[in-house]
Amino acid sequence: MSTTPARVFAARLVGLPIFDPQGDQVGKVRDLVVAVRSEVHQPRVLGLVAEVFGRRRIFVPMTRVTNIDSGQVYTTGLLNMRRFEQRPTETLVIGQMLDRTVTIRGTGVTGTVYDVAMEQARNRDWVLSRVAVQEPAKGLRRRGQSHVVEWRDVDGLSRREEAQGATHLVAALNEMRPADAANMIHDLPPERRTAVVAALDDERLADVLEELPEEDQVEILEHLDSERAADVLEEMSPDDAADLIADLPPETAEALLELMEPEEAEDVRRLLSYVENTAGAMMTPEPVILGPDATIADALAHVRNPELTPALAALVYVCRQPLEPPTGKLLGVAHIQRLLREPPSTLVAGALDDSMEWLRPEATIDEVAAHLATYNLVAAPVVDEAGHLLGAVTVDDLLDHMLPEGWRDRAVRHHEDVS
């Protein structure tokens, strides 16, 4: 490893791509696995936890790592694709060491771990050599003083503490895509997961919940106090919130709906009123809806919203007043590709596609799939008998309902079975 830096900090490794000798990416770094023997001996780094295709986590021994350079990790390419299972003697640096409360020997300074560095020993083994510790904020300072000290000078890292914060782990999670953060949270020990959930803000927790398996969603929500649970549900997309609420006991579901803002609760109640696995139950009531007097420039400004999924941004729905579902009569839809070809000052009503059939809320999953395939769509409007727009079904909504229950976990197990 001639070009590998002498010292590598763990938090900077998270998310780095892992390549095989041919230069093909095989995964991303998610954590470091170490064997902690004592507070005097530097822990040996056993390997990396890597996330590969299918959101499966595998173990990459350090003996398979050939280089860490310029924000990339290179391996021999000979990787065991069996799912990583942590052993009792192993510790995860990101998942279990960050935010640990420690004391610096000789100074009495107490703080929390915000990073750990590894380097190669003379025998070529990788070991944890430095610990980055941050003191609590004092006075008007926003952050406490930081120290980077030798492993042997820190007391508190060799024992498993019950009370452990989550500030620095949450900071790492906030840098990940929601699906990646959800995968890491899914694998955390229960007490660590509780601390992380408590530290995440409502919007981020909502994003992560949408990516977790159903049983994880219910377990996390049931451990929140009712007020916060309602706040998090409000931050979720209404269709995802409805799916989650449908998995809760009826009394709990009703109590949370009562605590939600009336407008948000109304959207969720409306989705819950439809038969499961129909267009009405899987649609989102928040597509891009404009009136007939809107210009193409108005439409393009709306679909640029980074919070929209690509599928929701693919179509603009033009309706008569009111513009909140159920709207006035749906006049037609405008495809993003058509909008890009038209002068921005012209009316969006002049670029409408009104030739296709609209979906009805009682349409089955198979009918929705056939509709999207027939018209080559990634989204389609759902209307009532009078032609009022109720919402839109997107291809990701469809896949989420077509895949078997617990598909996120099953995908992992399936790849294990075939490897």
N, C-alpha and C positions, 0 to 999 in steps of 0.2 A: 504494500500500500504506500508506495513512495510519494504519491501526491495527496494522500489523505492528510487533513489538518492534524496537528499534534493533539489537539483537544477539540471535542465536539460536544456541544450542549444539546441535551435531549429534546427540549421544547422546540429547538430549531430543526430537529429531524422530522417531527410530526408532519405528515402530509407530503413529504418528499417522494418523488417517483422512484421506483426500483426497476432497474433494467437488467436484462440478461446480456450475455456476451455479444449477441448480435445487435444490441441496441434497441430491442423491443421492450416496451414497458410491460412488466408483469404484475405490478401492484403499487401500493403506497405504504409508507411507514406509518404505523399507528401507535406503537409503544416500544419500550425496551424491556426485556426480561432479564432480571438480575438475581443472583443468589447472595443474600445478605447473611454473612456469618457472624460478624460482630461489629462493634462501633470502632474497632481499631483497624481490622483488616479491610482493605478496599474490596467492595463486592465485585465479583466477576460478572461481566456482562455475558449472558448466555446466548442472546440473540435478539432479533427484532420480531415484533408482531406486525405482520404485513396483511393488508387488505387486498384481496385479489378478486377476480371476476365473480359476480354473484354475491358481493358483499360478505364473502367468507373470509375469516381470519385464519392465517396459517403462521407457523413458526419458522423463522429463517435463522439458523445457527450463525453465529459470528464467523465460523469457519467457512461459511459460504459467501460472506461479504468480501469482495475483492477491493473495493474502493468507495470512498465517500468524498465526493468532489463537486464543487460548483453547484450545490443544491441538488445533487443526484446521488443515488446509491446504486452500486453495481454488484452483481452477484455472479456466481459460477454458472447459474442457470439450472443447476440440479436441485430443485426444490421439492420437498415433500408437501403435497397438496392436502394432507389430512388437516382437519380443523384444529386450531390451537386450543388446548385445554390447560389452564394454569394449574401447576402442582402446588401443594401446601408449602413447599420450600422455596417457591419462587415469588418474587415481588415485581409488580409493574411500576415502572418509574413514573409515567404520566398518570396512570390511573390511581396509584396508591401512595406515591411519595410527595407529589406536589401538594402544598398547603399543610404538610405535616408541621406541627409546632416543635421547634428544636431549640437547644441552648448551645451557644458557642463556648467551648471550654476555655477557661482562663480569663474570660471577660465577663461571664454571667449574662451576656446579651441574649435575649430570647426573641425569636421571630418565626416566620413561616418560610418554608422552602418554596422558591419560585422557579428554580431550575437546578439541574444536576449535570455535571460534565463527565464525559468518559475519555480515556486515552489508553494507548497501548503500553503495556508493561514490557519489561525486557524479554520476557518469555513469549511475547507476541499476543498474549491474552489481552482482551479489552477489560478495563476495570473502571469503576466509578472513582474519580479522583478529587473532584471539587463539588462543593455544595453552595448554591447561591441562596442567601438568606435575606429576607427583608424584615426590618423591625416595624412594629406598629407605628402609624402616623402619630406625630406629637405636635401639639400647639397648632400653628397655622399651616404646617406642612401637609400637603395632600398625600405624600408618600413618606414612609419611614426610610431611614438610612439602609442602604444595601451593603452586603458583605459577601465576598466569594472566598471561601475558606477550604482548607484541606478536609477530606472525609473524616480523618481521625480526630479533628478538632470540633466535631459536631456531636452532641449528645441528644438522642431521641429518635434516630432513624432506624435502629435495629429492632425496635419493638413496635407492635401493631397497636396504635392508639385507637380508642373508641371514638373520641371526639376529634374530628378533623374537619377543617373548613373546606371550601371549594373554590376560592377566589381565582387561583391561578389555573386550575383545571378548567373552570368555566371560561376563562380568557382563551385557552387553547380551543375549547369547543366552539366558541363564537367565531373562530377563524375558519371553521369547517363548513361544508355544505350541510344542510339539515339532515340529509340521509346518512352522511358519515358521522355526524354528531350523535344521531339516534343509535347507530350501530355501536358506538363506544359506550353510551349510556346503558344500552341493553346488556353489555358484558360486565358492568361494574358490580362489585359486591353490594348487597342491599343497603347497608348503612352509608356507603359512599354515594350510591345513587340518590338516596334521600337528601344528602347534603347538597349535591349538584342541582337537583330539582328545586330546592329551596333558594339557591343562589341565582338561577336563571331568571331573566325578566320574563314577563307574561308572554310577550310577542315571540321571543325565541323559544320558550317552552312549547307554545302552540305549534310553531313550525316543526319542532322535533317530534311532538306527539303525533302529528300527521304521518310521520315516517315510521313509527313504531308498530310492532304487532299488536293486535287487539287486546291481548291479555296484559301487555305492558301498559297500554293506554289506560285501561280500567284500573289497574293496580296503582298507577301514579295518581290518577285523578281521585281515587278513593282515599289516598293519604293526604290530600290537600284539604285545607279548611274550605268550607262551602263558598265563602266569598271569593277566595282566590280561584277556586275551581271554575266558578261562573265567569270570572274575568278572563281566564285562559280560554274557555269555550268561546267567548266573544271574539277573541283574537284568531280563532281557527276559521277556515272557510266554512260556510254554513253546512255544506254537504258532508264534510268530514266531521263537524261537530254533531250533526244529526246521526251519523253512523256510530259515533262514540256513545252518545246519549242513549241510543237504542240498545246498547249492550249493558246499560246500568239497570239496577232494580227500579221498577216504576216509581216508587216513592222518592228515591234519590234523584231520578231524572226530573220529576216534576218540581222538586225543591230547587234544583239548579236552574231550571227554566224560569222559575219565579224570581230568582236573584239576578238573572241576566237583564240587560237593557231591553225594554219592550220591543224595539225594532229588530234587534238581533234574535231575540227569542221567537218573534213572529215568523222570521224566515225559517228557523229550525223547526218550529211546530208544523209549518206548511209542508216541509220536506218529509217529516215524520208521518204526515197524514196519507201519503201515498203508499201503495203496496210495495213491499220490499222487492228490489231488483227490477224496478220499472224505470222508465225515463224520468218520471216525476221524482222518484226517490233518489236517483243518482245525479240529478242535474245541480248546477250551481245557479243561485238566483242573482248572481252579480256579474253578468257579462257586460260588455261595453254597449250601452244603450244610448242612442242619440235621437233627437227629433229631426223631422224632415227639413228644418231650416239650417241644420249644421253643415259646415263646409268640410271639404276633404281635409283641409288643414286641421280643423277641429278633431276629426276622426283620427288622423295620424298622431296628434298630440296625446289623445287618450290611449292609443295602443302602445305608445312608448313607455307607459308606466311600468317600471321594472318589477312591480309586485304582481303583474299579470303573468300567468303561465303562457308559454308559446301558443298553446291551443286556444286559450281565451283571447289572445291578441290577434288571432288569425281572422276573426270575423267581427264586424260591427253590425249591430242590430238596430234598424231604424223603425221607430214606432211613433204613433200619435200619443199625445199626453193622456194619462200621466206616464212618466218615464221610469217609475219604480214598479217592478213586477208585483202583481199582474198589471201590465201596461195597457195603454190603449192599443188599437189594432196594429199588428205587426205589418209594416209595409214591405219589408224585404231585408235582405242581408247584403253587406258589402264585403268582399274579400280583400284582404290586405294587399294582394298582388295587383288587383284592379285599382285600388286607391293610389298605389305608388305610380301608376301610369297616367293618372289624371292631373290636370292643373289644380294646385292647392286651393284656389279661390272658388272653384265650382262647388255646387251643392252635392253632398254625399248621396242625396236622393236620386241624382242622375246616374249613379254607378251601381244601382241595386240589382241583385239577382233575386227575382221573384218567381223563378220558373220551377223551383223544386217543391216537393211536398214537405209540409212541416211535420215534426214528430208530435204525437199526442202523449200526455203524461202517463197513460196506461200502457204504452208500448213496452214490450218485453226486451230483455237484454239481446236476444237474437234479432229482434226487429230493429233495435238501435244499431247493432253491428252491421246488419244488412244495409241500413240507410246510409251510414257513414261510408261503407264500401262502395255502394252504388254511385254516390255523388262525389267520391274522392275527397271527403271532408275530414278535418280533425276536430270539428265542432259543429253542432247543429241546434237550431232553436226548438224549444218545446212550447206548444201553444194549446190553449183550451178551445172549446167548441166555437167560441165567438172570435177566435183569432187573436186573443190577447197573449202577449209573450209572458210565459211563466218563468223561464230560465233557459239555460243552455247545457247540453250534454257534450262533454269533451271526450276525446279518445282516451285520455288518462283516467277519467271517471269510469269509462267503460271497462278498461283493463283492470282497474282496481276491483270492480265487481265481478268480472268474469273469472279472475284467478281464484283458486281455492282459498278458503279461509285460512289465515295464518301463512299465506304464501311467502312472506318475507323470510320466515324461519325455514319453511319447506325448501326454498331455493338453496339455502345453505346446506341442508341435509342432503338434498339431491346431488349436489356437486361432490359432497363427500363420498356418496355411494358409488359414483361413477369414476372417482379418481383412483 
